């Protein structure tokens, strides 16, 4: 049978672009987002190497200096180098948002798959837990918890997971239920595959692209959420810097020392913007791959 | 053709009506037998209950009332589900949805072996390659995804996956109706060859009477959830007793070119 020519794997390509770009359909938004995010991430991770000064060392002789050659981002109310504080503070923000994102993706996936493939009596229970979690305003939840427990990095991470998992679970549940109704799942049952095997090997790969999109979007939201909590004083406690905390410190001088709030604000905005770009790019790519598959 | 390998007796299947509507009776008191080594054809229009009956017969759907037994054992209990899944396999109508879109062909074919631990992991690639050869696909197909295959190739892969377990019974649910005619003939020829080689018992579901006539030893004609006529294929086609069967036969296009039609 000579139908192989009809089913060439490179069909439906976009023409001139070579190799990697053509095969993986990486769009400009994805590239731009990834470049910006990686630059920020590398700078933050390399803070111990590239930060020009100790982020917690006050210099009362140089208080609230505007950006200059000596202090690129200026200094804060007690003379600490703002660039160093933003770089070091990024570590806290990234740690909380990053681990929180991974945690919420894992918990959300687990719950969503449990709803899709777990025993029937669990379904309404999982559904109600998701509903309750989604109905609860998570900023309020954050404020409630941090006013009882002294906020620290682990507490904040827990908050991120709580704030994020239900949205993930809802998406995973939707995909799992949609895929479960398809013939290939029935076919897997007929060859004797267990539900766990079907969930892990057959359905999970279909959930994966959406998880990548969610991961980027969640991380963006968590960077902002962590900054919000810190700005409200419910975040990591001083003197440890985090982006929201730096803005809180600068809040009282917003009319005279714009850099104290604007520059960390830009860091937050650029980070979440780059993550949203990545998320959009991944979503567009998944969409293209799906529609190409549907063409066949 | 002596003892029935699968026997369904007095099967009824009722689907509850939606929002207080009338319940739908998919099967009304249907009995059917599949004998060792035969090819049984199930014919009938869409919605006549062919698929439901076959799914109940292999235990992937449960009957509302009635009993199914496999080699004398009842199928209703899920306890020996896994053992049953080795001996009875099913090929789906639509080859575009029956294969997991994210799993490579090689992995899909190796999976039944892994689930039932039929051979050491190291032997799996070899058995996959042998099966690919048997269904007439090259070994390079093992690295492909279903989306990179044509409909006919996918249907062969579905068939191959069912055969990996060396089942005793195979149910083919309209497996060629989604394929174009030249590919249909290839898949059918392959099916007949494999059936003879492996000594399978086969239930072949189709609304295409020419295909049924070509393949089957025995035929059951279904209408509105009941079997209206059954018997050896030649008898049903040459001397139909039921009005519906006659109407079905009369509706075959190019009927005069059928080898059986002279006496009909």
Interface residues (C-beta under 8 A of the other chain):
Chain A: X1 X3 X4 X6 X7 X8 X9 X182 X183 X184 X186 X187 X188 X189 X190 X191 X192 X193 X194 X197 X201 X202 X205 X206 X293 X296
Chain B: X58 X60 X81 X82 X85 X86 X89 X90 X92 X94 X97 X98 X99 X100 X101 X102 X103 X111 X112 X115 X116 X136 X144 X145 X147 X148 X149 X150 X152 X153 X158 X161 X162 X164 X165 X183 X186
